[in-house]
Amino acid sequence: MATAVKRLDLTVGEFVEVAGRRYEVVPDREGGVTIEPPITPAAELHARRGTKPASAEDFERLSVDVPFDDEG
Amino acid sequence: MPDIPAGGPPRVPIEFGSLEWKEEVERYDPRSPARTRAQSARKAIEAGTAKLDWKRCKADGPGGTKLPGCRKLYVPLGKQGASQAPYGLVFQLIQKADDSLAWSLIAFGERHPANERTRNVYERAHKRLHGRYP
């Protein structure tokens, strides 16, 4: 028996629900799209919690002696 | 839990938000090395028993990642090389409503994934900060 294929016209940034689970449409590395569990943006979390990114001055004051590596 | 011992700059607590923990750590199988190592690292951080070898993240990093105001810890804690410490925890310095500061978890994952389709921890951190992958 042939399996019917559901064709989805999805755009990066959209959300889909599959079997009750929410996924975000994100770019893959090959020019297409894929879906993955969402990563809630920090801005949304800050708004919920009444927090914000600390100032660059505070970060530098605390991190002046902290080294970099060759990664991100 | 203390960030820097007495005599250094002001101590800043380290926080693991429940939603971030769920999205970053609990996406892994409960028995997976990634998840168990993240749990061990968190336990040591919260107990204040670990020496924390912080590294700064880059405002303009490889692959287009932009992580200003962030630091990271390799996992397992105390290990350095990618083979010994294949995972990373990334934290953003945040200011709370009462003006206090905290290091808040924003991402956990592989530093150098073997699977090229897997997003590394820096890409995940970038996405949390900027809403999209670099």
N, CA and C atoms of all chains as a GROMACS GRO file, in nm:
protein
  618
    1MET      N    1   0.084  -0.119   0.000
    1MET     CA    2   0.000   0.000   0.000
    1MET      C    3   0.088   0.124   0.000
    2ALA      N    4   0.060   0.213  -0.090
    2ALA     CA    5   0.140   0.335  -0.098
    2ALA      C    6   0.109   0.426   0.019
    3THR      N    7   0.212   0.487   0.071
    3THR     CA    8   0.195   0.581   0.180
    3THR      C    9   0.176   0.721   0.123
    4ALA      N   10   0.070   0.785   0.168
    4ALA     CA   11   0.045   0.921   0.122
    4ALA      C   12   0.148   1.016   0.182
    5VAL      N   13   0.197   1.104   0.101
    5VAL     CA   14   0.296   1.203   0.149
    5VAL      C   15   0.226   1.336   0.173
    6LYS      N   16   0.240   1.388   0.292
    6LYS     CA   17   0.185   1.519   0.322
    6LYS      C   18   0.286   1.626   0.279
    7ARG      N   19   0.245   1.712   0.192
    7ARG     CA   20   0.336   1.816   0.146
    7ARG      C   21   0.310   1.944   0.226
    8LEU      N   22   0.415   1.996   0.283
    8LEU     CA   23   0.402   2.115   0.368
    8LEU      C   24   0.480   2.230   0.306
    9ASP      N   25   0.416   2.344   0.299
    9ASP     CA   26   0.482   2.464   0.249
    9ASP      C   27   0.524   2.545   0.370
   10LEU      N   28   0.646   2.521   0.417
   10LEU     CA   29   0.690   2.580   0.542
   10LEU      C   30   0.796   2.688   0.518
   11THR      N   31   0.791   2.790   0.602
   11THR     CA   32   0.885   2.901   0.593
   11THR      C   33   0.960   2.914   0.725
   12VAL      N   34   1.087   2.947   0.715
   12VAL     CA   35   1.169   2.966   0.835
   12VAL      C   36   1.101   3.064   0.930
   13GLY      N   37   1.095   3.025   1.056
   13GLY     CA   38   1.034   3.111   1.157
   13GLY      C   39   0.894   3.067   1.195
   14GLU      N   40   0.834   2.983   1.113
   14GLU     CA   41   0.700   2.933   1.145
   14GLU      C   42   0.709   2.821   1.249
   15PHE      N   43   0.597   2.794   1.313
   15PHE     CA   44   0.590   2.684   1.409
   15PHE      C   45   0.488   2.583   1.360
   16VAL      N   46   0.518   2.457   1.382
   16VAL     CA   47   0.425   2.350   1.347
   16VAL      C   48   0.408   2.260   1.469
   17GLU      N   49   0.295   2.192   1.474
   17GLU     CA   50   0.271   2.098   1.583
   17GLU      C   51   0.256   1.960   1.523
   18VAL      N   52   0.336   1.868   1.574
   18VAL     CA   53   0.334   1.730   1.527
   18VAL      C   54   0.311   1.640   1.647
   19ALA      N   55   0.202   1.565   1.643
   19ALA     CA   56   0.170   1.473   1.753
   19ALA      C   57   0.174   1.545   1.888
   20GLY      N   58   0.121   1.667   1.888
   20GLY     CA   59   0.111   1.741   2.013
   20GLY      C   60   0.238   1.813   2.055
   21ARG      N   61   0.343   1.801   1.976
   21ARG     CA   62   0.467   1.869   2.010
   21ARG      C   63   0.493   1.984   1.914
   22ARG      N   64   0.544   2.092   1.968
   22ARG     CA   65   0.567   2.212   1.889
   22ARG      C   66   0.710   2.214   1.835
   23TYR      N   67   0.722   2.250   1.710
   23TYR     CA   68   0.853   2.259   1.646
   23TYR      C   69   0.863   2.391   1.570
   24GLU      N   70   0.986   2.436   1.556
   24GLU     CA   71   1.012   2.558   1.479
   24GLU      C   72   1.075   2.521   1.346
   25VAL      N   73   1.036   2.592   1.243
   25VAL     CA   74   1.097   2.571   1.112
   25VAL      C   75   1.225   2.655   1.106
   26VAL      N   76   1.336   2.587   1.081
   26VAL     CA   77   1.465   2.655   1.077
   26VAL      C   78   1.539   2.614   0.950
   27PRO      N   79   1.638   2.694   0.909
   27PRO     CA   80   1.715   2.655   0.790
   27PRO      C   81   1.805   2.536   0.820
   28ASP      N   82   1.819   2.447   0.722
   28ASP     CA   83   1.921   2.344   0.738
   28ASP      C   84   2.049   2.399   0.675
   29ARG      N   85   2.148   2.318   0.659
   29ARG     CA   86   2.274   2.370   0.605
   29ARG      C   87   2.287   2.347   0.456
   30GLU      N   88   2.177   2.305   0.395
   30GLU     CA   89   2.184   2.270   0.253
   30GLU      C   90   2.085   2.350   0.170
   31GLY      N   91   2.045   2.464   0.223
   31GLY     CA   92   1.955   2.550   0.148
   31GLY      C   93   1.808   2.517   0.165
   32GLY      N   94   1.779   2.419   0.247
   32GLY     CA   95   1.640   2.383   0.271
   32GLY      C   96   1.598   2.420   0.412
   33VAL      N   97   1.493   2.357   0.458
   33VAL     CA   98   1.447   2.382   0.594
   33VAL      C   99   1.429   2.250   0.666
   34THR      N  100   1.429   2.258   0.796
   34THR     CA  101   1.402   2.142   0.880
   34THR      C  102   1.324   2.192   1.001
   35ILE      N  103   1.279   2.100   1.084
   35ILE     CA  104   1.209   2.142   1.204
   35ILE      C  105   1.286   2.092   1.326
   36GLU      N  106   1.277   2.170   1.434
   36GLU     CA  107   1.344   2.131   1.557
   36GLU      C  108   1.267   2.191   1.675
   37PRO      N  109   1.284   2.135   1.794
   37PRO     CA  110   1.219   2.195   1.910
   37PRO      C  111   1.262   2.340   1.923
   38PRO      N  112   1.171   2.430   1.955
   38PRO     CA  113   1.205   2.573   1.956
   38PRO      C  114   1.301   2.611   2.068
   39ILE      N  115   1.375   2.718   2.042
   39ILE     CA  116   1.460   2.782   2.142
   39ILE      C  117   1.394   2.916   2.173
   40THR      N  118   1.344   2.930   2.293
   40THR     CA  119   1.274   3.053   2.330
   40THR      C  120   1.373   3.169   2.330
   41PRO      N  121   1.344   3.276   2.257
   41PRO     CA  122   1.439   3.388   2.250
   41PRO      C  123   1.462   3.452   2.387
   42ALA      N  124   1.585   3.497   2.409
   42ALA     CA  125   1.618   3.562   2.535
   42ALA      C  126   1.531   3.685   2.558
   43ALA      N  127   1.499   3.758   2.451
   43ALA     CA  128   1.418   3.880   2.467
   43ALA      C  129   1.283   3.846   2.529
   44GLU      N  130   1.227   3.733   2.487
   44GLU     CA  131   1.098   3.690   2.542
   44GLU      C  132   1.112   3.652   2.689
   45LEU      N  133   1.221   3.587   2.721
   45LEU     CA  134   1.244   3.547   2.861
   45LEU      C  135   1.268   3.670   2.949
   46HIS      N  136   1.344   3.766   2.896
   46HIS     CA  137   1.368   3.889   2.973
   46HIS      C  138   1.236   3.960   3.000
   47ALA      N  139   1.150   3.967   2.900
   47ALA     CA  140   1.022   4.037   2.917
   47ALA      C  141   0.936   3.968   3.023
   48ARG      N  142   0.938   3.836   3.022
   48ARG     CA  143   0.859   3.761   3.121
   48ARG      C  144   0.911   3.783   3.262
   49ARG      N  145   1.043   3.791   3.274
   49ARG     CA  146   1.106   3.788   3.406
   49ARG      C  147   1.145   3.926   3.459
   50GLY      N  148   1.132   4.027   3.376
   50GLY     CA  149   1.174   4.160   3.421
   50GLY      C  150   1.324   4.175   3.429
   51THR      N  151   1.395   4.102   3.346
   51THR     CA  152   1.541   4.112   3.341
   51THR      C  153   1.582   4.176   3.209
   52LYS      N  154   1.711   4.202   3.196
   52LYS     CA  155   1.765   4.254   3.070
   52LYS      C  156   1.913   4.218   3.063
   53PRO      N  157   1.971   4.223   2.944
   53PRO     CA  158   2.115   4.200   2.937
   53PRO      C  159   2.188   4.306   3.020
   54ALA      N  160   2.292   4.263   3.090
   54ALA     CA  161   2.370   4.359   3.167
   54ALA      C  162   2.446   4.451   3.071
   55SER      N  163   2.491   4.563   3.124
   55SER     CA  164   2.564   4.658   3.040
   55SER      C  165   2.700   4.601   3.000
   56ALA      N  166   2.752   4.654   2.890
   56ALA     CA  167   2.886   4.614   2.846
   56ALA      C  168   2.989   4.650   2.952
   57GLU      N  169   2.966   4.759   3.023
   57GLU     CA  170   3.060   4.801   3.128
   57GLU      C  171   3.063   4.699   3.240
   58ASP      N  172   2.946   4.651   3.281
   58ASP     CA  173   2.942   4.549   3.387
   58ASP      C  174   3.011   4.421   3.340
   59PHE      N  175   2.985   4.384   3.215
   59PHE     CA  176   3.047   4.261   3.164
   59PHE      C  177   3.199   4.275   3.162
   60GLU      N  178   3.249   4.388   3.114
   60GLU     CA  179   3.394   4.405   3.106
   60GLU      C  180   3.456   4.409   3.247
   61ARG      N  181   3.387   4.472   3.339
   61ARG     CA  182   3.439   4.480   3.476
   61ARG      C  183   3.455   4.341   3.536
   62LEU      N  184   3.361   4.252   3.505
   62LEU     CA  185   3.366   4.117   3.561
   62LEU      C  186   3.454   4.022   3.479
   63SER      N  187   3.481   4.058   3.355
   63SER     CA  188   3.545   3.961   3.265
   63SER      C  189   3.682   4.005   3.216
   64VAL      N  190   3.734   4.114   3.272
   64VAL     CA  191   3.860   4.168   3.220
   64VAL      C  192   3.972   4.066   3.223
   65ASP      N  193   3.971   3.978   3.322
   65ASP     CA  194   4.079   3.879   3.333
   65ASP      C  195   4.040   3.742   3.277
   66VAL      N  196   3.926   3.733   3.213
   66VAL     CA  197   3.879   3.603   3.162
   66VAL      C  198   3.928   3.588   3.018
   67PRO      N  199   3.995   3.477   2.987
   67PRO     CA  200   4.053   3.462   2.852
   67PRO      C  201   3.950   3.424   2.746
   68PHE      N  202   3.987   3.452   2.623
   68PHE     CA  203   3.913   3.400   2.508
   68PHE      C  204   3.971   3.266   2.470
   69ASP      N  205   3.899   3.190   2.389
   69ASP     CA  206   3.956   3.073   2.324
   69ASP      C  207   3.942   3.094   2.173
   70ASP      N  208   3.965   2.989   2.094
   70ASP     CA  209   3.955   3.006   1.949
   70ASP      C  210   3.820   2.956   1.896
   71GLU      N  211   3.721   2.953   1.987
   71GLU     CA  212   3.588   2.907   1.947
   71GLU      C  213   3.492   3.027   1.943
   72GLY      N  214   3.366   3.004   1.968
   72GLY     CA  215   3.267   3.110   1.953
   72GLY      C  216   3.250   3.197   2.075
   73MET      N  217   2.537   3.062   4.378
   73MET     CA  218   2.667   3.008   4.410
   73MET      C  219   2.776   3.104   4.366
   74PRO      N  220   2.887   3.111   4.440
   74PRO     CA  221   2.988   3.212   4.412
   74PRO      C  222   3.048   3.193   4.274
   75ASP      N  223   3.080   3.304   4.209
   75ASP     CA  224   3.145   3.301   4.080
   75ASP      C  225   3.296   3.307   4.099
   76ILE      N  226   3.341   3.406   4.173
   76ILE     CA  227   3.484   3.430   4.190
   76ILE      C  228   3.515   3.433   4.339
   77PRO      N  229   3.624   3.372   4.381
   77PRO     CA  230   3.656   3.367   4.523
   77PRO      C  231   3.678   3.505   4.583
   78ALA      N  232   3.680   3.511   4.716
   78ALA     CA  233   3.704   3.636   4.787
   78ALA      C  234   3.834   3.699   4.740
   79GLY      N  235   3.833   3.830   4.730
   79GLY     CA  236   3.951   3.900   4.683
   79GLY      C  237   3.940   3.939   4.537
   80GLY      N  238   3.853   3.876   4.463
   80GLY     CA  239   3.833   3.908   4.322
   80GLY      C  240   3.719   4.008   4.308
   81PRO      N  241   3.672   4.024   4.186
   81PRO     CA  242   3.558   4.113   4.162
   81PRO      C  243   3.434   4.062   4.236
   82PRO      N  244   3.329   4.142   4.240
   82PRO     CA  245   3.207   4.102   4.311
   82PRO      C  246   3.156   3.966   4.264
   83ARG      N  247   3.103   3.890   4.358
   83ARG     CA  248   3.051   3.758   4.324
   83ARG      C  249   2.917   3.771   4.254
   84VAL      N  250   2.901   3.692   4.151
   84VAL     CA  251   2.779   3.695   4.072
   84VAL      C  252   2.720   3.555   4.068
   85PRO      N  253   2.595   3.540   4.107
   85PRO     CA  254   2.535   3.406   4.106
   85PRO      C  255   2.518   3.350   3.966
   86ILE      N  256   2.514   3.219   3.958
   86ILE     CA  257   2.492   3.149   3.831
   86ILE      C  258   2.353   3.086   3.837
   87GLU      N  259   2.273   3.113   3.734
   87GLU     CA  260   2.135   3.066   3.736
   87GLU      C  261   2.107   2.973   3.618
   88PHE      N  262   2.028   2.871   3.647
   88PHE     CA  263   1.983   2.776   3.545
   88PHE      C  264   1.831   2.788   3.534
   89GLY      N  265   1.784   2.868   3.441
   89GLY     CA  266   1.640   2.882   3.423
   89GLY      C  267   1.576   2.749   3.385
   90SER      N  268   1.459   2.724   3.440
   90SER     CA  269   1.396   2.594   3.416
   90SER      C  270   1.361   2.573   3.269
   91LEU      N  271   1.320   2.680   3.203
   91LEU     CA  272   1.283   2.664   3.062
   91LEU      C  273   1.408   2.641   2.976
   92GLU      N  274   1.512   2.717   3.004
   92GLU     CA  275   1.636   2.699   2.930
   92GLU      C  276   1.694   2.559   2.955
   93TRP      N  277   1.687   2.514   3.079
   93TRP     CA  278   1.738   2.380   3.111
   93TRP      C  279   1.661   2.274   3.033
   94LYS      N  280   1.531   2.291   3.028
   94LYS     CA  281   1.448   2.194   2.954
   94LYS      C  282   1.484   2.195   2.805
   95GLU      N  283   1.496   2.316   2.748
   95GLU     CA  284   1.521   2.326   2.604
   95GLU      C  285   1.663   2.282   2.567
   96GLU      N  286   1.756   2.306   2.656
   96GLU     CA  287   1.896   2.279   2.622
   96GLU      C  288   1.946   2.142   2.667
   97VAL      N  289   1.910   2.103   2.787
   97VAL     CA  290   1.964   1.979   2.845
   97VAL      C  291   1.866   1.863   2.833
   98GLU      N  292   1.742   1.888   2.863
   98GLU     CA  293   1.645   1.779   2.864
   98GLU      C  294   1.600   1.740   2.724
   99ARG      N  295   1.655   1.803   2.622
   99ARG     CA  296   1.631   1.756   2.484
   99ARG      C  297   1.710   1.629   2.458
  100TYR      N  298   1.810   1.604   2.539
  100TYR     CA  299   1.890   1.482   2.527
  100TYR      C  300   1.824   1.369   2.605
  101ASP      N  301   1.849   1.248   2.560
  101ASP     CA  302   1.800   1.130   2.631
  101ASP      C  303   1.852   1.131   2.775
  102PRO      N  304   1.767   1.090   2.871
  102PRO     CA  305   1.809   1.095   3.012
  102PRO      C  306   1.938   1.019   3.041
  103ARG      N  307   1.968   0.916   2.962
  103ARG     CA  308   2.090   0.838   2.988
  103ARG      C  309   2.207   0.878   2.899
  104SER      N  310   2.188   0.981   2.821
  104SER     CA  311   2.294   1.020   2.728
  104SER      C  312   2.410   1.084   2.803
  105PRO      N  313   2.532   1.068   2.749
  105PRO     CA  314   2.647   1.134   2.811
  105PRO      C  315   2.629   1.286   2.822
  106ALA      N  316   2.570   1.346   2.720
  106ALA     CA  317   2.553   1.492   2.723
  106ALA      C  318   2.471   1.535   2.844
  107ARG      N  319   2.358   1.467   2.863
  107ARG     CA  320   2.269   1.508   2.971
  107ARG      C  321   2.328   1.478   3.108
  108THR      N  322   2.387   1.362   3.123
  108THR     CA  323   2.443   1.328   3.254
  108THR      C  324   2.561   1.418   3.289
  109ARG      N  325   2.638   1.458   3.189
  109ARG     CA  326   2.750   1.547   3.217
  109ARG      C  327   2.703   1.688   3.248
  110ALA      N  328   2.598   1.731   3.182
  110ALA     CA  329   2.542   1.863   3.215
  110ALA      C  330   2.487   1.863   3.358
  111GLN      N  331   2.421   1.756   3.395
  111GLN     CA  332   2.366   1.747   3.530
  111GLN      C  333   2.477   1.748   3.635
  112SER      N  334   2.584   1.675   3.606
  112SER     CA  335   2.697   1.673   3.700
  112SER      C  336   2.761   1.811   3.713
  113ALA      N  337   2.774   1.879   3.600
  113ALA     CA  338   2.833   2.013   3.603
  113ALA      C  339   2.746   2.108   3.684
  114ARG      N  340   2.617   2.102   3.662
  114ARG     CA  341   2.526   2.190   3.736
  114ARG      C  342   2.533   2.163   3.885
  115LYS      N  343   2.537   2.036   3.919
  115LYS     CA  344   2.543   1.998   4.061
  115LYS      C  345   2.669   2.055   4.126
  116ALA      N  346   2.781   2.044   4.057
  116ALA     CA  347   2.907   2.095   4.112
  116ALA      C  348   2.906   2.248   4.120
  117ILE      N  349   2.848   2.312   4.019
  117ILE     CA  350   2.841   2.459   4.021
  117ILE      C  351   2.753   2.505   4.137
  118GLU      N  352   2.638   2.442   4.152
  118GLU     CA  353   2.545   2.484   4.258
  118GLU      C  354   2.599   2.452   4.397
  119ALA      N  355   2.681   2.348   4.405
  119ALA     CA  356   2.739   2.314   4.535
  119ALA      C  357   2.860   2.402   4.566
  120GLY      N  358   2.907   2.474   4.465
  120GLY     CA  359   3.023   2.560   4.486
  120GLY      C  360   3.153   2.484   4.500
  121THR      N  361   3.154   2.360   4.454
  121THR     CA  362   3.273   2.274   4.473
  121THR      C  363   3.366   2.274   4.353
  122ALA      N  364   3.321   2.334   4.243
  122ALA     CA  365   3.401   2.327   4.120
  122ALA      C  366   3.482   2.453   4.100
  123LYS      N  367   3.605   2.435   4.049
  123LYS     CA  368   3.682   2.549   4.002
  123LYS      C  369   3.632   2.579   3.861
  124LEU      N  370   3.588   2.701   3.840
  124LEU     CA  371   3.525   2.734   3.713
  124LEU      C  372   3.625   2.803   3.620
  125ASP      N  373   3.661   2.732   3.515
  125ASP     CA  374   3.755   2.787   3.416
  125ASP      C  375   3.677   2.859   3.307
  126TRP      N  376   3.635   2.980   3.340
  126TRP     CA  377   3.553   3.057   3.246
  126TRP      C  378   3.633   3.096   3.123
  127LYS      N  379   3.564   3.102   3.012
  127LYS     CA  380   3.617   3.159   2.890
  127LYS      C  381   3.515   3.263   2.840
  128ARG      N  382   3.568   3.370   2.778
  128ARG     CA  383   3.479   3.470   2.720
  128ARG      C  384   3.428   3.423   2.585
  129CYS      N  385   3.306   3.452   2.556
  129CYS     CA  386   3.255   3.430   2.420
  129CYS      C  387   3.289   3.553   2.336
  130LYS      N  388   3.284   3.533   2.206
  130LYS     CA  389   3.323   3.641   2.115
  130LYS      C  390   3.199   3.719   2.065
  131ALA      N  391   3.217   3.851   2.058
  131ALA     CA  392   3.111   3.934   2.000
  131ALA      C  393   3.096   3.906   1.852
  132ASP      N  394   3.206   3.867   1.789
  132ASP     CA  395   3.205   3.826   1.648
  132ASP      C  396   3.285   3.697   1.637
  133GLY      N  397   3.217   3.585   1.646
  133GLY     CA  398   3.284   3.456   1.650
  133GLY      C  399   3.281   3.383   1.517
  134PRO      N  400   3.345   3.267   1.514
  134PRO     CA  401   3.346   3.185   1.392
  134PRO      C  402   3.203   3.148   1.349
  135GLY      N  403   3.183   3.142   1.220
  135GLY     CA  404   3.052   3.102   1.171
  135GLY      C  405   2.946   3.208   1.188
  136GLY      N  406   2.990   3.330   1.221
  136GLY     CA  407   2.893   3.439   1.233
  136GLY      C  408   2.824   3.448   1.368
  137THR      N  409   2.868   3.369   1.464
  137THR     CA  410   2.804   3.378   1.596
  137THR      C  411   2.843   3.509   1.664
  138LYS      N  412   2.746   3.572   1.725
  138LYS     CA  413   2.767   3.698   1.796
  138LYS      C  414   2.715   3.682   1.938
  139LEU      N  415   2.810   3.672   2.031
  139LEU     CA  416   2.772   3.643   2.168
  139LEU      C  417   2.832   3.746   2.265
  140PRO      N  418   2.799   3.873   2.247
  140PRO     CA  419   2.851   3.973   2.341
  140PRO      C  420   2.788   3.953   2.478
  141GLY      N  421   2.865   3.984   2.580
  141GLY     CA  422   2.811   3.974   2.716
  141GLY      C  423   2.797   3.832   2.766
  142CYS      N  424   2.865   3.739   2.699
  142CYS     CA  425   2.849   3.597   2.737
  142CYS      C  426   2.984   3.534   2.774
  143ARG      N  427   2.974   3.434   2.859
  143ARG     CA  428   3.088   3.351   2.898
  143ARG      C  429   3.046   3.205   2.884
  144LYS      N  430   3.148   3.118   2.893
  144LYS     CA  431   3.117   2.976   2.879
  144LYS      C  432   3.203   2.892   2.971
  145LEU      N  433   3.156   2.773   2.993
  145LEU     CA  434   3.230   2.671   3.067
  145LEU      C  435   3.231   2.545   2.983
  146TYR      N  436   3.348   2.480   2.977
  146TYR     CA  437   3.354   2.352   2.909
  146TYR      C  438   3.300   2.244   3.003
  147VAL      N  439   3.240   2.144   2.945
  147VAL     CA  440   3.183   2.032   3.021
  147VAL      C  441   3.236   1.901   2.964
  148PRO      N  442   3.287   1.811   3.051
  148PRO     CA  443   3.295   1.817   3.197
  148PRO      C  444   3.382   1.932   3.246
  149LEU      N  445   3.344   1.989   3.360
  149LEU     CA  446   3.418   2.099   3.418
  149LEU      C  447   3.562   2.057   3.444
  150GLY      N  448   3.653   2.151   3.425
  150GLY     CA  449   3.793   2.125   3.455
  150GLY      C  450   3.870   2.062   3.340
  151LYS      N  451   3.800   2.019   3.237
  151LYS     CA  452   3.866   1.963   3.119
  151LYS      C  453   3.876   2.072   3.013
  152GLN      N  454   3.969   2.056   2.921
  152GLN     CA  455   3.993   2.164   2.824
  152GLN      C  456   3.970   2.120   2.679
  153GLY      N  457   4.042   2.021   2.634
  153GLY     CA  458   4.037   1.983   2.492
  153GLY      C  459   3.899   1.936   2.450
  154ALA      N  460   3.873   1.949   2.322
  154ALA     CA  461   3.741   1.912   2.271
  154ALA      C  462   3.711   1.764   2.292
  155SER      N  463   3.814   1.680   2.292
  155SER     CA  464   3.790   1.538   2.313
  155SER      C  465   3.759   1.508   2.460
  156GLN      N  466   3.823   1.582   2.549
  156GLN     CA  467   3.799   1.560   2.692
  156GLN      C  468   3.675   1.634   2.741
  157ALA      N  469   3.649   1.748   2.681
  157ALA     CA  470   3.533   1.830   2.720
  157ALA      C  471   3.454   1.864   2.595
  158PRO      N  472   3.374   1.770   2.548
  158PRO     CA  473   3.306   1.792   2.420
  158PRO      C  474   3.185   1.886   2.426
  159TYR      N  475   3.144   1.924   2.545
  159TYR     CA  476   3.023   2.006   2.559
  159TYR      C  477   3.056   2.142   2.617
  160GLY      N  478   2.962   2.233   2.604
  160GLY     CA  479   2.979   2.366   2.662
  160GLY      C  480   2.849   2.419   2.716
  161LEU      N  481   2.863   2.500   2.822
  161LEU     CA  482   2.750   2.576   2.878
  161LEU      C  483   2.779   2.722   2.851
  162VAL      N  484   2.684   2.793   2.792
  162VAL     CA  485   2.701   2.935   2.765
  162VAL      C  486   2.605   3.014   2.854
  163PHE      N  487   2.659   3.119   2.914
  163PHE     CA  488   2.580   3.203   3.006
  163PHE      C  489   2.585   3.349   2.959
  164GLN      N  490   2.474   3.418   2.978
  164GLN     CA  491   2.468   3.562   2.951
  164GLN      C  492   2.464   3.636   3.084
  165LEU      N  493   2.538   3.746   3.093
  165LEU     CA  494   2.530   3.830   3.213
  165LEU      C  495   2.402   3.911   3.203
  166ILE      N  496   2.317   3.897   3.303
  166ILE     CA  497   2.189   3.968   3.301
  166ILE      C  498   2.177   4.059   3.423
  167GLN      N  499   2.089   4.158   3.408
  167GLN     CA  500   2.057   4.248   3.518
  167GLN      C  501   1.911   4.226   3.556
  168LYS      N  502   1.888   4.204   3.682
  168LYS     CA  503   1.752   4.177   3.730
  168LYS      C  504   1.680   4.307   3.765
  169ALA      N  505   1.552   4.292   3.796
  169ALA     CA  506   1.471   4.409   3.827
  169ALA      C  507   1.525   4.486   3.947
  170ASP      N  508   1.591   4.415   4.038
  170ASP     CA  509   1.647   4.483   4.156
  170ASP      C  510   1.790   4.532   4.131
  171ASP      N  511   1.829   4.530   4.004
  171ASP     CA  512   1.961   4.577   3.959
  171ASP      C  513   2.076   4.481   3.991
  172SER      N  514   2.047   4.368   4.055
  172SER     CA  515   2.153   4.271   4.079
  172SER      C  516   2.188   4.200   3.948
  173LEU      N  517   2.308   4.143   3.944
  173LEU     CA  518   2.355   4.074   3.824
  173LEU      C  519   2.353   3.923   3.845
  174ALA      N  520   2.346   3.849   3.735
  174ALA     CA  521   2.353   3.703   3.742
  174ALA      C  522   2.402   3.651   3.607
  175TRP      N  523   2.467   3.536   3.612
  175TRP     CA  524   2.501   3.463   3.490
  175TRP      C  525   2.387   3.366   3.462
  176SER      N  526   2.321   3.384   3.350
  176SER     CA  527   2.202   3.306   3.319
  176SER      C  528   2.230   3.211   3.203
  177LEU      N  529   2.201   3.083   3.223
  177LEU     CA  530   2.222   2.984   3.117
  177LEU      C  531   2.142   3.019   2.993
  178ILE      N  532   2.210   3.018   2.878
  178ILE     CA  533   2.135   3.038   2.753
  178ILE      C  534   2.150   2.920   2.657
  179ALA      N  535   2.255   2.840   2.673
  179ALA     CA  536   2.271   2.727   2.579
  179ALA      C  537   2.360   2.619   2.638
  180PHE      N  538   2.331   2.497   2.596
  180PHE     CA  539   2.417   2.383   2.626
  180PHE      C  540   2.420   2.295   2.502
  181GLY      N  541   2.536   2.241   2.472
  181GLY     CA  542   2.544   2.150   2.358
  181GLY      C  543   2.688   2.116   2.324
  182GLU      N  544   2.704   2.056   2.209
  182GLU     CA  545   2.836   2.014   2.164
  182GLU      C  546   2.916   2.134   2.115
  183ARG      N  547   3.044   2.133   2.148
  183ARG     CA  548   3.132   2.240   2.100
  183ARG      C  549   3.168   2.217   1.953
  184HIS      N  550   3.192   2.093   1.918
  184HIS     CA  551   3.234   2.060   1.781
  184HIS      C  552   3.161   1.933   1.738
  185PRO      N  553   3.037   1.944   1.699
  185PRO     CA  554   2.959   1.824   1.664
  185PRO      C  555   3.022   1.746   1.549
  186ALA      N  556   3.021   1.614   1.565
  186ALA     CA  557   3.072   1.529   1.457
  186ALA      C  558   2.974   1.528   1.340
  187ASN      N  559   2.847   1.536   1.372
  187ASN     CA  560   2.744   1.541   1.268
  187ASN      C  561   2.731   1.685   1.220
  188GLU      N  562   2.760   1.706   1.092
  188GLU     CA  563   2.761   1.844   1.042
  188GLU      C  564   2.623   1.909   1.043
  189ARG      N  565   2.520   1.831   1.058
  189ARG     CA  566   2.386   1.890   1.065
  189ARG      C  567   2.351   1.940   1.204
  190THR      N  568   2.429   1.897   1.302
  190THR     CA  569   2.400   1.937   1.439
  190THR      C  570   2.452   2.077   1.466
  191ARG      N  571   2.369   2.161   1.522
  191ARG     CA  572   2.410   2.296   1.558
  191ARG      C  573   2.499   2.290   1.682
  192ASN      N  574   2.609   2.365   1.680
  192ASN     CA  575   2.694   2.364   1.798
  192ASN      C  576   2.639   2.458   1.905
  193VAL      N  577   2.701   2.453   2.022
  193VAL     CA  578   2.646   2.528   2.136
  193VAL      C  579   2.649   2.678   2.110
  194TYR      N  580   2.744   2.725   2.031
  194TYR     CA  581   2.754   2.868   2.004
  194TYR      C  582   2.642   2.913   1.908
  195GLU      N  583   2.609   2.828   1.814
  195GLU     CA  584   2.498   2.860   1.724
  195GLU      C  585   2.366   2.862   1.803
  196ARG      N  586   2.350   2.768   1.895
  196ARG     CA  587   2.228   2.766   1.978
  196ARG      C  588   2.222   2.892   2.065
  197ALA      N  589   2.336   2.932   2.121
  197ALA     CA  590   2.337   3.053   2.203
  197ALA      C  591   2.303   3.175   2.118
  198HIS      N  592   2.359   3.180   1.997
  198HIS     CA  593   2.329   3.290   1.906
  198HIS      C  594   2.180   3.295   1.876
  199LYS      N  595   2.122   3.180   1.851
  199LYS     CA  596   1.979   3.177   1.819
  199LYS      C  597   1.896   3.225   1.937
  200ARG      N  598   1.935   3.188   2.058
  200ARG     CA  599   1.858   3.235   2.173
  200ARG      C  600   1.870   3.387   2.188
  201LEU      N  601   1.988   3.439   2.161
  201LEU     CA  602   2.006   3.584   2.176
  201LEU      C  603   1.942   3.663   2.063
  202HIS      N  604   1.949   3.610   1.941
  202HIS     CA  605   1.910   3.690   1.825
  202HIS      C  606   1.785   3.638   1.753
  203GLY      N  607   1.734   3.522   1.797
  203GLY     CA  608   1.608   3.472   1.740
  203GLY      C  609   1.624   3.393   1.612
  204ARG      N  610   1.747   3.382   1.561
  204ARG     CA  611   1.770   3.304   1.438
  204ARG      C  612   1.914   3.257   1.438
  205TYR      N  613   1.938   3.152   1.359
  205TYR     CA  614   2.075   3.102   1.348
  205TYR      C  615   2.159   3.198   1.265
  206PRO      N  616   2.289   3.202   1.293
  206PRO     CA  617   2.375   3.293   1.215
  206PRO      C  618   2.383   3.250   1.070
   0.00000   0.00000   0.00000
